[in-house]
């Protein structure tokens, strides 16, 4: 016997609904906890990319996509190597 054997259909339906909602919330919390480090790393990368773009603009280079450098410049000229 289980704790649900003595419950009527309406009570069981209500219980199932409540437990389903609890399970959904628990799964969401678990997903958030599992991915917190990944989300933080992605945000840090996004900020670093933005900082690189700002620094390139400050150095006088136009709009440069992420990790794409102007073709007329060598890496040595860009970074004074």
TIVO-2410 file (N, C-alpha, C; in nm, 3 decimals):
# residues 81
REC num residu      c1      c2      c3 atome chaine
REC   1      X   0.083  -0.118   0.000     N      A
REC   1      X   0.000   0.000   0.000    CA      A
REC   1      X   0.088   0.125   0.000     C      A
REC   2      X   0.037   0.227  -0.065     N      A
REC   2      X   0.107   0.354  -0.067    CA      A
REC   2      X   0.022   0.460   0.001     C      A
REC   3      X   0.078   0.576   0.019     N      A
REC   3      X   0.003   0.684   0.083    CA      A
REC   3      X  -0.111   0.734  -0.003     C      A
REC   4      X  -0.112   0.696  -0.130     N      A
REC   4      X  -0.214   0.745  -0.222    CA      A
REC   4      X  -0.333   0.650  -0.238     C      A
REC   5      X  -0.323   0.531  -0.186     N      A
REC   5      X  -0.428   0.430  -0.205    CA      A
REC   5      X  -0.564   0.472  -0.149     C      A
REC   6      X  -0.565   0.546  -0.040     N      A
REC   6      X  -0.691   0.581   0.024    CA      A
REC   6      X  -0.750   0.713  -0.025     C      A
REC   7      X  -0.684   0.780  -0.119     N      A
REC   7      X  -0.732   0.909  -0.168    CA      A
REC   7      X  -0.831   0.891  -0.283     C      A
REC   8      X  -0.929   0.981  -0.290     N      A
REC   8      X  -1.025   0.975  -0.400    CA      A
REC   8      X  -0.961   1.036  -0.525     C      A
REC   9      X  -1.028   1.024  -0.638     N      A
REC   9      X  -0.974   1.066  -0.767    CA      A
REC   9      X  -0.944   1.216  -0.769     C      A
REC  10      X  -1.035   1.297  -0.719     N      A
REC  10      X  -1.014   1.442  -0.721    CA      A
REC  10      X  -0.893   1.482  -0.638     C      A
REC  11      X  -0.877   1.420  -0.523     N      A
REC  11      X  -0.762   1.450  -0.437    CA      A
REC  11      X  -0.633   1.405  -0.503     C      A
REC  12      X  -0.637   1.288  -0.567     N      A
REC  12      X  -0.519   1.240  -0.639    CA      A
REC  12      X  -0.482   1.334  -0.753     C      A
REC  13      X  -0.582   1.381  -0.828     N      A
REC  13      X  -0.554   1.475  -0.938    CA      A
REC  13      X  -0.491   1.603  -0.885     C      A
REC  14      X  -0.543   1.653  -0.774     N      A
REC  14      X  -0.488   1.773  -0.713    CA      A
REC  14      X  -0.345   1.749  -0.665     C      A
REC  15      X  -0.322   1.633  -0.605     N      A
REC  15      X  -0.189   1.598  -0.557    CA      A
REC  15      X  -0.091   1.587  -0.672     C      A
REC  16      X  -0.133   1.522  -0.780     N      A
REC  16      X  -0.047   1.508  -0.897    CA      A
REC  16      X  -0.013   1.646  -0.954     C      A
REC  17      X  -0.112   1.733  -0.962     N      A
REC  17      X  -0.089   1.868  -1.013    CA      A
REC  17      X   0.013   1.942  -0.926     C      A
REC  18      X  -0.005   1.935  -0.795     N      A
REC  18      X   0.087   2.002  -0.703    CA      A
REC  18      X   0.229   1.945  -0.714     C      A
REC  19      X   0.239   1.814  -0.718     N      A
REC  19      X   0.370   1.751  -0.728    CA      A
REC  19      X   0.437   1.782  -0.862     C      A
REC  20      X   0.359   1.790  -0.968     N      A
REC  20      X   0.413   1.824  -1.099    CA      A
REC  20      X   0.470   1.966  -1.098     C      A
REC  21      X   0.399   2.059  -1.035     N      A
REC  21      X   0.448   2.196  -1.023    CA      A
REC  21      X   0.576   2.201  -0.940     C      A
REC  22      X   0.581   2.124  -0.833     N      A
REC  22      X   0.701   2.119  -0.750    CA      A
REC  22      X   0.818   2.062  -0.828     C      A
REC  23      X   0.791   1.957  -0.905     N      A
REC  23      X   0.896   1.895  -0.986    CA      A
REC  23      X   0.949   1.993  -1.090     C      A
REC  24      X   0.861   2.066  -1.154     N      A
REC  24      X   0.902   2.166  -1.253    CA      A
REC  24      X   0.992   2.271  -1.189     C      A
REC  25      X   0.954   2.319  -1.072     N      A
REC  25      X   1.036   2.419  -1.002    CA      A
REC  25      X   1.171   2.361  -0.960     C      A
REC  26      X   1.170   2.236  -0.915     N      A
REC  26      X   1.295   2.172  -0.874    CA      A
REC  26      X   1.388   2.153  -0.993     C      A
REC  27      X   1.333   2.115  -1.109     N      A
REC  27      X   1.414   2.097  -1.229    CA      A
REC  27      X   1.474   2.230  -1.273     C      A
REC  28      X   1.396   2.336  -1.263     N      A
REC  28      X   1.445   2.468  -1.301    CA      A
REC  28      X   1.560   2.510  -1.209     C      A
REC  29      X   1.542   2.489  -1.078     N      A
REC  29      X   1.647   2.524  -0.981    CA      A
REC  29      X   1.773   2.443  -1.007     C      A
REC  30      X   1.758   2.315  -1.038     N      A
REC  30      X   1.873   2.230  -1.068    CA      A
REC  30      X   1.945   2.279  -1.192     C      A
REC  31      X   1.870   2.313  -1.296     N      A
REC  31      X   1.930   2.362  -1.421    CA      A
REC  31      X   2.006   2.492  -1.395     C      A
REC  32      X   1.948   2.581  -1.314     N      A
REC  32      X   2.014   2.707  -1.281    CA      A
REC  32      X   2.145   2.682  -1.206     C      A
REC  33      X   2.143   2.591  -1.110     N      A
REC  33      X   2.263   2.561  -1.032    CA      A
REC  33      X   2.370   2.494  -1.117     C      A
REC  34      X   2.330   2.408  -1.209     N      A
REC  34      X   2.427   2.339  -1.295    CA      A
REC  34      X   2.494   2.435  -1.392     C      A
REC  35      X   2.422   2.537  -1.436     N      A
REC  35      X   2.475   2.623  -1.542    CA      A
REC  35      X   2.524   2.759  -1.492     C      A
REC  36      X   2.526   2.781  -1.361     N      A
REC  36      X   2.565   2.912  -1.310    CA      A
REC  36      X   2.709   2.947  -1.352     C      A
REC  37      X   2.801   2.853  -1.343     N      A
REC  37      X   2.940   2.881  -1.382    CA      A
REC  37      X   2.952   2.909  -1.531     C      A
REC  38      X   2.879   2.833  -1.611     N      A
REC  38      X   2.881   2.855  -1.756    CA      A
REC  38      X   2.826   2.993  -1.789     C      A
REC  39      X   2.715   3.030  -1.728     N      A
REC  39      X   2.657   3.162  -1.755    CA      A
REC  39      X   2.751   3.274  -1.713     C      A
REC  40      X   2.819   3.256  -1.600     N      A
REC  40      X   2.915   3.357  -1.555    CA      A
REC  40      X   3.032   3.367  -1.652     C      A
REC  41      X   3.081   3.254  -1.701     N      A
REC  41      X   3.192   3.255  -1.796    CA      A
REC  41      X   3.150   3.320  -1.927     C      A
REC  42      X   3.029   3.292  -1.972     N      A
REC  42      X   2.981   3.353  -2.097    CA      A
REC  42      X   2.968   3.504  -2.082     C      A
REC  43      X   2.921   3.549  -1.967     N      A
REC  43      X   2.909   3.693  -1.943    CA      A
REC  43      X   3.046   3.758  -1.936     C      A
REC  44      X   3.143   3.691  -1.873     N      A
REC  44      X   3.279   3.744  -1.866    CA      A
REC  44      X   3.340   3.755  -2.005     C      A
REC  45      X   3.316   3.654  -2.089     N      A
REC  45      X   3.367   3.657  -2.226    CA      A
REC  45      X   3.303   3.771  -2.304     C      A
REC  46      X   3.174   3.789  -2.286     N      A
REC  46      X   3.103   3.897  -2.354    CA      A
REC  46      X   3.162   4.032  -2.314     C      A
REC  47      X   3.188   4.049  -2.184     N      A
REC  47      X   3.246   4.175  -2.136    CA      A
REC  47      X   3.388   4.192  -2.188     C      A
REC  48      X   3.467   4.085  -2.190     N      A
REC  48      X   3.603   4.093  -2.242    CA      A
REC  48      X   3.602   4.130  -2.390     C      A
REC  49      X   3.513   4.071  -2.467     N      A
REC  49      X   3.502   4.105  -2.609    CA      A
REC  49      X   3.466   4.253  -2.627     C      A
REC  50      X   3.376   4.302  -2.543     N      A
REC  50      X   3.338   4.443  -2.551    CA      A
REC  50      X   3.457   4.532  -2.517     C      A
REC  51      X   3.535   4.492  -2.417     N      A
REC  51      X   3.653   4.570  -2.379    CA      A
REC  51      X   3.756   4.571  -2.491     C      A
REC  52      X   3.774   4.460  -2.560     N      A
REC  52      X   3.866   4.454  -2.674    CA      A
REC  52      X   3.819   4.550  -2.783     C      A
REC  53      X   3.690   4.549  -2.812     N      A
REC  53      X   3.636   4.639  -2.914    CA      A
REC  53      X   3.659   4.786  -2.876     C      A
REC  54      X   3.637   4.819  -2.752     N      A
REC  54      X   3.659   4.956  -2.706    CA      A
REC  54      X   3.806   4.994  -2.720     C      A
REC  55      X   3.893   4.904  -2.680     N      A
REC  55      X   4.037   4.933  -2.688    CA      A
REC  55      X   4.081   4.949  -2.834     C      A
REC  56      X   4.030   4.866  -2.922     N      A
REC  56      X   4.064   4.880  -3.065    CA      A
REC  56      X   4.016   5.014  -3.119     C      A
REC  57      X   3.895   5.054  -3.081     N      A
REC  57      X   3.845   5.185  -3.124    CA      A
REC  57      X   3.932   5.297  -3.067     C      A
REC  58      X   3.974   5.283  -2.941     N      A
REC  58      X   4.061   5.384  -2.880    CA      A
REC  58      X   4.195   5.394  -2.950     C      A
REC  59      X   4.240   5.282  -3.007     N      A
REC  59      X   4.367   5.281  -3.081    CA      A
REC  59      X   4.351   5.330  -3.224     C      A
REC  60      X   4.227   5.360  -3.262     N      A
REC  60      X   4.204   5.416  -3.394    CA      A
REC  60      X   4.160   5.317  -3.500     C      A
REC  61      X   4.133   5.195  -3.462     N      A
REC  61      X   4.086   5.097  -3.558    CA      A
REC  61      X   3.934   5.103  -3.564     C      A
REC  62      X   3.880   5.090  -3.684     N      A
REC  62      X   3.736   5.097  -3.701    CA      A
REC  62      X   3.666   4.975  -3.645     C      A
REC  63      X   3.543   4.958  -3.685     N      A
REC  63      X   3.464   4.844  -3.638    CA      A
REC  63      X   3.533   4.715  -3.676     C      A
REC  64      X   3.567   4.638  -3.578     N      A
REC  64      X   3.637   4.512  -3.599    CA      A
REC  64      X   3.557   4.404  -3.528     C      A
REC  65      X   3.514   4.301  -3.603     N      A
REC  65      X   3.438   4.192  -3.544    CA      A
REC  65      X   3.521   4.114  -3.444     C      A
REC  66      X   3.456   4.037  -3.363     N      A
REC  66      X   3.525   3.960  -3.261    CA      A
REC  66      X   3.632   3.871  -3.324     C      A
REC  67      X   3.753   3.888  -3.277     N      A
REC  67      X   3.868   3.809  -3.320    CA      A
REC  67      X   3.900   3.825  -3.468     C      A
REC  68      X   3.850   3.929  -3.531     N      A
REC  68      X   3.884   3.957  -3.671    CA      A
REC  68      X   3.963   4.086  -3.671     C      A
REC  69      X   4.078   4.082  -3.734     N      A
REC  69      X   4.163   4.199  -3.738    CA      A
REC  69      X   4.164   4.256  -3.879     C      A
REC  70      X   4.190   4.384  -3.891     N      A
REC  70      X   4.195   4.445  -4.023    CA      A
REC  70      X   4.295   4.372  -4.112     C      A
REC  71      X   4.256   4.345  -4.236     N      A
REC  71      X   4.341   4.265  -4.324    CA      A
REC  71      X   4.466   4.339  -4.368     C      A
REC  72      X   4.465   4.471  -4.364     N      A
REC  72      X   4.581   4.545  -4.407    CA      A
REC  72      X   4.688   4.556  -4.299     C      A
REC  73      X   4.661   4.504  -4.182     N      A
REC  73      X   4.757   4.508  -4.072    CA      A
REC  73      X   4.803   4.367  -4.038     C      A
REC  74      X   4.929   4.354  -4.011     N      A
REC  74      X   4.977   4.226  -3.960    CA      A
REC  74      X   4.957   4.224  -3.809     C      A
REC  75      X   4.965   4.110  -3.750     N      A
REC  75      X   4.951   4.101  -3.605    CA      A
REC  75      X   5.061   4.180  -3.537     C      A
REC  76      X   5.179   4.183  -3.595     N      A
REC  76      X   5.290   4.259  -3.536    CA      A
REC  76      X   5.259   4.407  -3.530     C      A
REC  77      X   5.203   4.462  -3.636     N      A
REC  77      X   5.170   4.604  -3.637    CA      A
REC  77      X   5.056   4.634  -3.541     C      A
REC  78      X   4.963   4.543  -3.531     N      A
REC  78      X   4.848   4.566  -3.444    CA      A
REC  78      X   4.889   4.564  -3.297     C      A
REC  79      X   4.978   4.472  -3.263     N      A
REC  79      X   5.015   4.455  -3.124    CA      A
REC  79      X   5.158   4.498  -3.093     C      A
REC  80      X   5.222   4.568  -3.185     N      A
REC  80      X   5.361   4.613  -3.168    CA      A
REC  80      X   5.454   4.498  -3.132     C      A
REC  81      X   5.444   4.390  -3.208     N      A
REC  81      X   5.530   4.274  -3.185    CA      A
REC  81      X   5.658   4.288  -3.264     C      A
***
